[in-house]
């Protein structure tokens, strides 16, 4: 179905599917309930599909909530959520619990000695490290590796995965409908009875992940330094995967405290979509998820990023593909012009008819890829509208930067055409329909919009807001936001390998 939708002209897509995919039809099939402990459940019945369902648990916490000195904790708990519970993944939990506490006690002693500014005893440090590693080995004997995931796969689960972003952490997979109660038990148990087993082993996995994606990757290093430069005060400037010094320091005890603070029912929305009975499904959700203990919602206020009043630049000299990146501060997703930014992103980047593709890739042939978009690195707080391009051989980043600025100037000085505006609005409707085509895509949309707005219906209203965007809105926002003093530029300049690495 997805391939068919992409192949058909947009007007045929809309004509054939809109009648079954509008807000009114979904209101008849979507049930929302806030449980007494604060968790919100969203159930959407799709009776004409296969006897399966997909779910999406959206937790309203991300790397923005990482404590100072402990960056990467939000991402770390995502890994821990697959390690099982006090009943899954263990041979003897009572003995394992005691062993895990010994690990934490030994690690605390080791870190205390390691991080002394004055008077560190190197011999004692080695002994403490050996004691900690011995405690880790002792605790490992009680672990049944990967049992949580194996139960899911053995019962027909597919697509088991998760991700951590700046604004959210999400968990999802699909299950046969006759495994609904098993799913509810498994999914609720990892939030009500998590066990932080194999923590330091998994922390090493995350450290290696950072080395591959950031430390050894020029584009990864550019993105990290670009965000650090663009955000001087707001937590968006910190890397979601964490700084290496923090990854080498925080403990399972720290992760438990993070979990206890933020993984609370009032921070969670669970969406279930598929060939399910709404009443039965909601009853099962209440039975299992309703048992998660309620706790006070934490103070999640963050430092407000002050206005930028001068251009900022990050330049890396690398023996690699040159890159050009620039970004402009914009308000958060609740801003009255949010739909205008979405329209701008579509106009600049959607397909081979987009302005940046036509100008930089097709016509001038100075870039192999060019795009502009919004929502970086998140949307919950004021963030960045970005422009990105990969120069072709023989062309420098400054050249593609000038070409991007020429397109920005067009947006400021000239109204876009009626045809362009019409296509932006048509694509918004078609993209919505495509996102509703699968159980997993719909579950994600329902959970995310319910979290952000407190009402999943905003998913449909977002298209209405784009439909209301005018040519004057495009020019007004472009002139207001795309100004040099609001700009951060990131560049990778290609240099021969013998000339040195990152500067």
C-alpha positions in Angstrom: 0.0 0.0 0.0 2.8 2.4 0.8 4.5 1.8 -2.6 1.1 2.3 -4.3 0.5 5.6 -2.5 4.0 6.9 -3.5 3.4 5.9 -7.1 0.0 7.5 -7.6 -0.5 11.2 -8.4 -1.4 13.1 -5.3 -4.9 13.9 -6.4 -5.7 10.3 -6.8 -4.3 9.5 -3.3 -6.5 12.2 -1.7 -9.6 11.3 -3.7 -9.4 7.6 -2.9 -8.5 7.8 0.8 -9.6 11.0 2.4 -13.1 9.9 3.1 -11.9 7.0 5.3 -9.0 8.9 6.9 -10.6 12.1 8.1 -11.0 13.3 11.7 -14.6 12.4 12.0 -14.0 8.8 11.1 -11.2 8.5 13.5 -13.2 10.0 16.3 -15.5 7.0 16.1 -12.6 4.6 16.5 -10.3 6.3 19.0 -10.8 6.0 22.8 -8.8 8.0 25.2 -8.6 7.5 29.0 -6.5 9.0 31.7 -5.9 6.5 34.4 -6.1 7.5 38.1 -2.3 7.3 38.4 -1.9 9.9 35.6 -1.0 7.6 32.6 -2.9 8.3 29.4 -4.1 5.5 27.2 -5.1 5.9 23.5 -6.8 3.0 21.7 -7.6 3.0 18.0 -9.6 0.1 16.5 -8.9 -0.9 12.9 -11.1 -3.9 12.3 -10.4 -4.3 8.6 -6.7 -5.1 9.2 -4.8 -8.3 10.1 -5.3 -9.6 13.6 -2.3 -7.7 15.0 -1.7 -4.5 16.8 1.1 -2.0 17.3 1.8 0.1 20.3 3.9 3.2 21.0 4.8 4.2 24.5 5.8 7.8 24.5 7.6 9.0 27.6 7.8 12.8 28.0 11.4 12.8 29.0 14.6 13.1 26.9 18.2 14.2 27.0 17.1 17.7 27.9 16.4 16.3 31.4 19.8 14.8 31.8 21.4 16.2 35.0 24.5 18.3 34.7 27.5 16.0 35.0 25.4 13.0 34.0 24.6 13.5 30.3 23.4 10.4 28.5 21.3 9.1 31.4 18.0 9.3 29.4 19.6 7.3 26.6 21.1 4.9 29.1 17.7 4.0 30.6 16.4 3.2 27.1 19.0 0.5 27.0 18.1 -0.7 30.5 14.5 -1.0 29.6 15.3 -4.2 27.6 17.2 -5.9 30.5 14.1 -7.4 32.1 12.5 -7.1 35.5 12.6 -8.8 38.9 10.8 -11.8 37.3 12.3 -11.7 33.8 16.1 -12.0 33.0 17.1 -13.5 36.4 17.9 -16.9 37.8 17.5 -15.8 41.4 16.4 -12.2 41.9 16.8 -12.2 45.7 20.5 -13.2 45.3 20.9 -10.9 42.3 19.6 -7.9 44.1 22.2 -8.3 46.9 24.9 -8.8 44.3 23.8 -5.7 42.4 24.0 -3.6 45.6 27.5 -4.8 46.1 28.4 -3.7 42.6 27.1 -0.2 43.4 28.9 0.0 46.7 32.2 -1.1 45.1 31.7 1.3 42.2 31.0 4.3 44.5 34.2 3.6 46.4 36.2 3.3 43.2 34.8 6.5 41.7 35.4 8.4 45.0 39.1 7.5 44.9 39.5 7.9 41.1 38.1 11.5 41.1 40.0 12.8 44.1 41.7 16.1 43.1 44.4 15.7 45.8 45.9 12.7 47.4 44.7 9.9 45.1 46.3 6.6 46.0 47.1 4.7 42.8 47.6 1.3 44.5 44.3 1.7 46.4 42.6 2.8 43.1 43.7 -0.4 41.4 42.5 -2.5 44.3 39.1 -0.8 44.3 38.7 -1.2 40.5 39.5 -4.9 40.8 36.9 -5.2 43.6 34.3 -3.5 41.5 35.0 -5.6 38.5 34.8 -8.7 40.6 31.4 -7.6 42.0 30.2 -7.1 38.4 31.3 -10.6 37.5 29.6 -12.0 40.6 26.3 -10.4 39.7 26.5 -11.6 36.1 26.0 -15.2 37.1 22.4 -14.5 38.0 21.5 -13.0 34.6 19.5 -14.7 31.8 20.7 -12.6 28.9 18.1 -11.1 26.4 15.2 -13.0 28.0 12.8 -10.0 27.7 13.3 -9.8 24.0 13.2 -13.5 23.5 9.8 -13.7 25.1 8.5 -11.1 22.7 10.0 -12.8 19.6 8.8 -16.2 20.7 5.2 -15.0 20.9 5.2 -13.3 17.5 6.4 -9.9 18.3 8.0 -7.9 15.5 9.9 -4.6 15.2 10.9 -4.4 18.8 12.9 -1.1 19.2 13.2 2.2 21.1 14.8 5.6 20.7 15.8 8.5 22.9 15.6 12.1 21.6 16.0 15.5 23.2 12.3 15.7 24.0 11.1 12.1 24.3 11.9 8.4 24.8 9.8 5.9 22.9 9.3 2.1 23.0 7.4 0.1 20.3 6.8 -3.2 18.6 3.9 -5.2 17.1 2.1 -8.3 18.5 -0.6 -10.7 17.5 -4.0 -9.6 19.0 -4.2 -12.8 21.1 -1.1 -11.7 23.0 -2.6 -8.4 24.1 -2.5 -9.3 27.8 1.1 -10.6 27.6 2.1 -7.4 26.0 0.4 -5.3 28.7 2.2 -7.4 31.4 5.6 -7.1 29.7 5.4 -3.4 28.8 4.0 -2.2 32.2 6.5 -4.4 34.2 9.6 -2.7 32.7 8.3 0.6 34.2 7.0 -0.8 37.4 9.8 -3.3 38.2 12.9 -2.5 36.2 16.2 -4.0 37.1 19.4 -2.3 36.2 21.4 -5.4 35.5 24.4 -5.5 33.2 24.5 -1.7 33.6 28.3 -1.2 33.1 28.4 -3.7 30.3 25.7 -1.7 28.5 27.4 1.5 29.4 30.5 0.3 27.5 28.2 -0.3 24.5 27.0 3.3 24.6 30.6 4.5 24.9 31.5 2.6 21.7 28.4 4.0 20.1 29.6 7.5 20.8 33.0 6.7 19.5 31.6 5.5 16.2 28.9 8.1 15.6 30.6 11.2 17.0 34.2 10.9 17.9 35.3 9.0 14.8 32.7 10.6 12.5 33.4 14.1 11.0 29.8 14.9 10.4 29.0 13.6 13.9 31.6 15.9 15.4 30.3 18.8 13.3 26.7 18.3 14.4 27.7 18.1 18.1 29.8 21.3 17.9 27.2 23.1 15.8 24.5 22.5 18.4 26.8 23.5 21.2 27.5 26.8 19.4 23.9 27.5 18.5 22.6 26.9 22.0 24.6 28.8 24.6 22.2 28.3 27.6 19.4 25.8 26.8 20.1 22.1 27.4 19.7 21.4 23.7 23.4 22.2 23.5 24.3 19.0 25.3 24.7 15.7 23.2 21.9 13.2 23.8 24.4 10.3 23.8 26.4 12.1 26.6 29.9 13.5 27.0 32.6 10.8 27.4 33.6 11.9 30.9 30.0 11.5 32.1 29.6 8.1 30.4 32.7 7.0 32.3 31.3 8.2 35.6 27.6 7.9 36.1 26.3 4.8 37.9 23.3 2.4 37.9 22.3 4.3 41.1 22.2 7.5 39.1 20.1 5.8 36.4 17.7 4.6 39.1 17.3 8.1 40.5 16.7 9.4 36.9 14.1 6.7 36.3 12.3 7.4 39.7 12.2 11.1 38.9 10.9 11.1 35.3 9.4 7.7 34.5 6.1 8.5 36.2 2.6 7.7 34.8 1.8 11.3 34.2 4.8 11.5 31.9 3.6 8.6 29.8 1.1 8.1 26.9 0.5 4.5 25.6 -1.2 4.2 22.2 -2.5 0.9 20.9 -3.7 0.5 17.2 -5.0 -2.5 15.4 -7.7 -5.1 15.2 -8.5 -4.8 18.9 -11.7 -4.5 20.9 -11.5 -1.0 22.5 -13.3 -1.8 25.7 -11.3 -5.0 26.3 -8.0 -3.3 25.4 -8.7 -0.4 27.7 -9.6 -2.8 30.6 -6.3 -4.7 30.1 -4.4 -1.4 30.0 -6.1 -0.3 33.3 -5.3 -3.6 34.9 -1.6 -3.6 34.2 -0.5 0.0 33.6 -2.9 1.3 36.3 -0.7 -0.5 38.9 2.4 1.6 38.2 3.0 3.8 41.2 2.1 7.5 40.9 4.7 10.1 41.9 4.8 13.8 41.9 5.6 15.4 38.5 9.1 16.9 38.6 9.9 20.6 37.9 10.9 20.5 34.2 11.6 24.2 33.7 14.7 24.8 31.7 17.0 27.8 31.0 15.5 30.0 28.3 18.0 30.5 25.4 18.7 34.3 25.2 18.3 36.0 21.8 21.3 35.6 19.4 22.7 38.9 18.3 25.7 37.9 16.1 26.5 35.2 13.6 28.3 32.1 15.1 30.6 29.8 13.2 32.1 26.3 13.6 34.8 25.2 11.1 36.3 21.7 11.1 39.2 20.8 8.8 38.9 17.2 7.9 40.1 14.7 5.3 36.5 13.9 4.5 33.4 15.0 2.5 32.9 18.8 2.8 29.7 19.9 4.5 27.7 23.1 4.8 25.2 23.6 7.6 23.5 26.7 8.9 20.6 27.2 11.3 18.3 29.9 12.6 16.6 30.1 16.0 12.8 29.8 15.9 10.0 29.4 18.5 8.7 26.1 19.8 5.9 24.0 18.3 3.2 26.0 20.0 4.0 29.1 18.1 1.3 30.6 16.0 3.6 30.3 12.9 4.6 26.7 13.4 2.6 25.7 10.3 4.5 28.4 8.3 7.8 26.7 9.2 6.4 23.4 8.1 5.4 24.9 4.8 8.8 26.4 4.4 10.5 23.0 5.0 8.3 21.4 2.4 8.8 24.1 -0.1 12.6 23.9 0.2 13.2 20.2 0.5 10.3 18.0 -0.6 11.3 16.0 -3.6 13.0 16.9 -6.9 10.8 19.9 -7.4 11.9 21.6 -4.2 13.7 24.9 -4.4 17.0 23.8 -2.9 17.2 20.6 -5.0 16.4 22.5 -8.2 18.8 25.3 -7.5 21.8 23.6 -6.0 21.6 20.0 -7.3 19.8 20.1 -10.7 20.6 23.6 -12.1 23.9 24.7 -10.6 25.2 21.2 -10.0 27.2 22.4 -7.0 25.7 20.0 -4.4 24.8 16.3 -4.3 22.2 16.9 -1.6 20.5 20.1 -0.3 17.6 20.5 2.1 16.1 22.8 4.7 14.0 21.7 7.6 12.6 22.4 11.0 12.5 20.7 14.4 16.2 20.4 15.1 17.3 19.1 17.6 13.8 19.0 19.1 10.4 20.8 19.0 9.3 21.1 22.6 11.5 24.1 23.2 12.6 26.9 20.9 14.8 25.3 18.3 16.5 25.5 14.9 15.4 25.8 11.3 18.3 24.4 9.3 19.8 24.4 5.8 22.2 21.6 4.8 24.2 20.8 1.7 26.9 18.4 0.5 29.2 20.2 -2.1 30.1 18.3 -5.3 33.8 17.7 -6.0 35.5 20.9 -7.0 33.0 23.1 -5.1 33.5 24.6 -1.7 31.1 24.9 1.3 31.1 28.7 0.9 29.8 28.3 -2.6 26.8 26.2 -1.6 26.3 28.6 1.3 26.0 31.5 -1.1 23.5 29.6 -3.2 21.4 28.8 -0.1 21.5 32.5 0.8 20.3 33.4 -2.7 17.3 31.1 -2.2 16.6 32.7 1.2 16.7 36.1 -0.4 14.1 35.0 -3.0 11.8 33.9 -0.1 12.2 37.4 1.5 11.7 39.4 -1.7 9.3 37.4 -3.8 6.0 35.7 -3.1 6.1 32.0 -3.9 3.9 31.0 -6.8 0.3 29.9 -6.4 1.3 26.5 -7.8 4.0 26.0 -5.2 1.7 26.9 -2.3 -1.0 24.6 -3.6 1.5 21.7 -3.8 2.8 22.3 -0.3 -0.8 22.0 1.0 -1.6 19.0 -1.1 1.5 17.2 0.0 0.7 17.9 3.7 -2.6 16.1 3.3 -1.0 13.2 1.4 1.7 12.8 4.0 -0.9 12.7 6.7 -2.7 10.0 4.9 0.4 8.0 4.4 1.3 8.3 8.1 -2.1 6.8 9.0 -1.7 3.8 6.6 0.1 1.5 9.1 -0.7 0.5 12.7 2.8 1.5 13.9 2.8 4.9 12.2 -0.6 5.7 13.5 0.3 4.6 17.0 3.3 6.9 17.0 1.3 9.8 15.7 -1.5 9.4 18.3 1.0 9.0 21.2 3.2 12.0 20.2 0.3 14.4 19.5 -1.5 13.4 22.7 1.7 14.1 24.6 2.5 17.4 22.9 -1.0 18.9 22.8 -3.0 16.8 25.2 -5.3 16.0 22.3 -4.5 13.5 19.5 -6.9 15.4 17.2 -4.1 18.1 16.7 -2.6 15.6 14.2 -5.4 16.4 11.8 -5.7 20.1 12.8 -2.0 20.5 11.9 -2.9 19.9 8.3 -5.7 22.5 8.5 -3.1 25.0 9.9 -0.9 24.4 6.9 -3.9 24.8 4.6 -4.4 28.3 6.1 -0.8 29.5 5.4 -0.5 32.3 2.9 2.2 33.6 0.6 2.5 36.7 2.8 3.1 34.4 5.8 6.0 32.8 4.0 7.6 36.1 3.2 7.0 37.5 6.7 8.5 34.6 8.6 11.5 34.4 6.2 12.3 38.1 6.8 11.8 37.8 10.5 13.9 34.7 11.1 16.4 34.2 8.3 18.7 37.1 9.3 22.6 37.0 9.7 22.5 37.9 13.4 20.3 34.9 14.1 22.5 32.5 12.1 24.9 29.7 13.2 27.1 28.2 10.5 28.8 24.8 10.6 31.4 23.8 7.9 33.6 20.9 7.2 36.5 22.0 5.0 38.3 19.2 3.1 42.0 19.0 3.7 44.5 16.3 2.8 44.9 13.6 5.3 48.5 14.6 6.0 47.4 18.1 7.0 45.9 17.0 10.3 42.5 16.3 11.7 39.8 18.3 13.3 40.7 21.9 14.3 
